[in-house]
Amino acid sequence: MRPFISLYFRGSKYEDPIDGKKFRKFLPYGYAAQRPNVLSPSTLSLERHRLLWLYLTRETNFFQQEMKVLHVAPEQAFYERFKKQSLWKYITTDLYSPLADVKADLCNLPFADNTFDLILCNHVLEHIPDDQKAMSELFRVMKSGGTGIFQIPQDYNREVTFEDDSITDPDERTKIFGQYDHVRIYGMDYFDKLRKIGFQVNEVHYAKQFSDEEIEKYRIVKEEIIPVCKKP
């Protein structure tokens, strides 16, 4: 079905940088409200995936290094491409995903201390009630000098992260948190939460390097900040 949809939407106005394919438009996507023109018909990537791919391929040499990589809740847009990286020892983990090599709770990872050179854990922490414990586990299994990228949905106008366990109705939670299974809305204090765990955090405003025309072509969010975390 995906190749057919990809052919149907083929054009030249928009480009998915993950596979280089071009389309006349992308598909809508969303829970609380549909975002128009954001889902790539070919890779099923969203704005955050395309921004991260651009960052990884243009600003890092990760694909040219021998690395032990942990990918938490692996995204379909990346999974097959990361598996094919010949220099990577690539391990996926999740409690439920069929793509996971290791079924594990992020708050209790079955890996030794200082194991991974690179950890990708994107749009996961907003699902975890004890996100501080999850962050501590990510810190524990990362090698000294290692790197982590931990994207989350973030309200850039909110200084302090909001959560309220008393809201239990799924529809109400979807309206307030964006998805019924999100337990918080991260504010700008997210980066300090990571720093308190021990990470050195670089708040990378990468999308701002692109022109308005490129922002539109790739359908990325200009305000998005990529949290690039290092373990000293």
C-alpha positions in Angstrom: 0.0 0.0 0.0 2.8 2.5 0.9 4.4 2.3 -2.7 1.0 3.0 -4.2 0.4 6.0 -1.9 3.9 7.3 -2.6 3.3 7.2 -6.3 -0.1 8.8 -6.0 1.4 11.8 -4.1 4.5 12.1 -6.3 5.4 15.6 -7.2 8.1 18.2 -6.8 7.0 20.7 -4.1 8.0 18.8 -0.9 10.9 16.5 -0.2 11.5 13.8 2.3 15.3 14.1 3.0 15.3 10.6 4.5 14.9 8.9 1.1 15.1 11.9 -1.2 11.6 11.4 -2.7 9.5 14.3 -3.7 5.8 14.9 -3.4 3.1 17.3 -4.3 1.9 17.1 -0.7 2.3 15.1 2.5 -0.5 13.5 4.4 -2.2 14.8 7.6 -1.4 13.4 11.0 -2.4 14.0 14.6 -4.4 13.0 17.6 -6.0 16.0 19.4 -6.0 17.9 16.1 -4.9 16.8 12.6 -1.8 18.6 11.3 -2.1 19.0 7.6 0.7 18.1 5.2 3.2 16.5 7.6 3.4 12.7 7.1 5.7 11.5 4.4 3.9 9.0 2.1 7.2 7.1 1.6 9.0 6.8 4.9 6.1 7.7 7.2 8.3 10.4 8.7 7.0 13.4 10.6 8.5 16.8 11.1 10.8 15.6 14.0 12.1 12.6 12.0 13.1 14.7 9.0 14.8 17.3 11.2 16.7 14.7 13.1 17.8 13.0 9.8 19.1 16.3 8.4 21.0 16.9 11.6 22.5 13.4 11.7 23.6 13.3 8.1 24.8 16.9 7.8 26.1 17.7 11.3 27.6 14.5 12.7 29.9 11.7 11.5 28.0 9.0 13.4 27.4 6.9 10.2 31.1 6.9 9.6 32.1 5.6 13.1 32.1 2.2 14.8 29.5 2.7 17.5 27.3 0.6 19.8 23.9 2.2 19.4 20.8 1.8 21.5 17.5 2.9 19.8 14.6 3.1 22.2 11.1 2.7 20.7 12.6 2.5 17.1 10.7 4.6 14.6 9.8 3.0 11.2 11.2 5.9 9.4 14.7 5.0 10.7 14.7 1.4 11.6 15.7 -0.3 8.3 18.3 2.4 7.5 19.9 2.2 10.9 20.0 -1.6 10.8 22.0 -1.4 7.5 24.8 0.8 9.1 27.7 -1.6 8.7 29.8 0.2 11.4 27.1 0.1 14.0 26.2 -2.6 16.5 22.6 -1.6 16.6 20.3 -2.7 19.4 16.6 -1.7 19.7 14.5 -1.8 22.9 10.9 -1.2 23.9 8.4 -2.8 26.1 5.8 -3.4 23.3 7.2 -2.6 19.9 7.6 -5.6 17.5 10.7 -3.9 16.2 12.5 -4.2 19.5 15.4 -6.7 19.9 15.1 -6.4 23.7 11.8 -6.1 25.5 12.5 -3.9 28.4 11.2 -1.1 30.7 13.1 2.1 30.1 13.2 2.6 33.9 14.9 -0.8 34.3 17.2 -1.4 31.3 18.9 -4.9 31.2 22.3 -3.4 30.0 25.5 -2.9 31.9 26.8 0.5 32.9 28.7 2.5 30.2 27.6 0.3 27.3 26.5 2.6 24.4 28.2 5.2 22.4 25.0 6.6 21.0 21.4 6.4 22.4 18.4 7.6 20.5 15.2 7.9 22.6 12.7 10.2 20.9 9.2 11.0 21.9 9.3 8.4 24.6 9.8 10.2 27.9 6.4 12.0 27.8 4.9 8.5 28.2 6.9 7.5 31.3 5.4 8.4 34.7 8.9 8.4 36.4 10.8 10.2 33.7 13.7 11.0 36.1 14.3 7.3 36.6 14.2 6.7 32.8 16.7 9.6 32.3 18.9 8.1 35.0 18.9 4.7 33.2 19.8 6.4 29.9 22.7 8.1 31.7 23.8 4.8 33.4 24.0 2.8 30.2 25.7 5.5 28.1 29.5 5.4 27.9 31.5 8.3 29.2 31.9 10.6 26.2 28.8 9.1 24.6 26.0 11.0 23.0 22.2 10.9 23.4 19.4 12.5 21.4 16.2 12.7 23.4 13.5 14.6 21.5 10.2 15.2 23.1 7.0 17.1 22.2 7.6 20.5 23.9 5.7 23.7 24.5 8.2 26.4 23.7 6.0 29.0 25.4 5.8 27.1 28.7 8.6 27.6 31.2 7.6 24.8 33.5 6.6 21.2 32.6 2.9 20.5 33.4 1.5 17.2 34.6 -1.7 16.3 36.4 -2.5 12.7 37.3 -6.0 13.6 38.4 -7.1 13.9 34.8 -8.1 10.4 33.9 -10.6 10.7 31.1 -8.8 9.7 27.8 -10.6 12.3 25.7 -9.7 15.0 28.2 -6.1 13.9 28.4 -5.9 13.9 24.6 -7.2 17.5 24.6 -4.8 18.7 27.3 -1.7 16.6 26.6 -1.9 16.0 22.9 -2.3 12.2 23.3 -4.3 10.2 25.9 -1.1 8.3 26.8 1.1 11.3 27.4 1.6 12.0 31.1 3.0 15.6 30.8 3.7 18.6 28.6 7.3 19.5 28.7 8.3 23.1 29.0 11.6 24.8 28.6 12.8 23.4 31.9 13.2 20.0 30.1 16.9 20.6 29.4 17.6 21.4 33.1 15.9 18.1 34.1 18.4 16.3 31.9 21.3 18.4 33.3 20.3 17.4 36.9 20.7 13.8 35.9 24.3 14.6 34.9 24.1 15.1 31.2 25.8 18.0 29.4 23.0 19.3 27.2 23.4 21.3 24.0 20.1 22.9 23.0 20.5 22.7 19.2 18.2 25.1 17.3 19.0 23.3 14.1 15.9 24.2 12.1 16.8 27.9 12.3 19.7 27.3 10.0 17.3 26.6 7.2 15.7 29.1 4.9 11.9 29.6 5.0 11.8 27.8 1.6 13.7 24.8 3.0 11.5 24.7 6.1 8.5 24.4 3.9 10.1 22.0 1.4 11.1 19.5 4.1 8.0 20.3 6.3 10.0 20.8 9.5 9.3 23.0 12.5 11.5 26.1 12.7 11.1 26.3 16.5 12.1 22.7 17.3 15.1 22.2 19.5 17.1 19.0 19.3 18.5 18.0 22.8 22.0 16.6 22.2 23.2 15.1 25.5 26.7 14.1 26.4 27.9 12.0 29.4 31.0 13.5 30.8 
